[in-house]
Amino acid sequence: MEKTREEAELEANSVFRPKVEMSYQRMENPGCHVVDASPSREKVLQTVLSLIQNSFNEP
């Protein structure tokens, strides 16, 4: 599977990526979720789709 240019840059820069992650974690409501990508692709996809579906069902 090919990586995007952004993914390759984040992977190559071992200092920048943790700073980006820490910035998102410090935000009060960043509008994003952390997803564990270590399970199978199908399980990760199921998790992501569930998060998307739940975000549209919130009041």
N, C-alpha and C positions, 0 to 999 in steps of 0.2 A: 504494500500500500504506500503510495507516494505521500510525502509530507508537504504541507504548504510552506511557502517561504517564511511565514511567521513562525510556524512550528519549528522549522530548522534553525532559525535565529534564536528562539528561546532555548532550544536544546543546546546550541553551541555556546551560549553565554550563561555559564553556571552562576554568575553573580546576579544578573538581571532577573532571571526567572523567579528566584525566591523573593525578590523585592516586589515583583508584580503580584505574586500570590499573597504576600503579607499585606499589600495595599488593599486588595479585595477583601481579605479577612477583617481588616480594620473598618471597612465601610459599614455604616449602619444598615443600609438596605441596598446592596449592590445589584440586585436583580439577576444574580447568577447563583448557581448551586455547584458544590463540589461533588463530583461523581467519581467513584472508584472505578478505574478502567482496567483493573486486574482480572475481573471475571471474563467469561467468554464475550465475544462481540455481541452475540444475541442478548445476553443478560445486560450488558451495558446499554444497548439500544433500548431494551425494554424499560430500564430505569430512566433513561432520558425521555422517552416517550411518555412515561408516567408523570414525570415532573412537568413536562409541557402541558399535558392534559389537565393536571391539577392546577396549574397556573391560570388556565382559562375557566376553571370551575370556581375559583375563589371569588367572593363578593367584592 
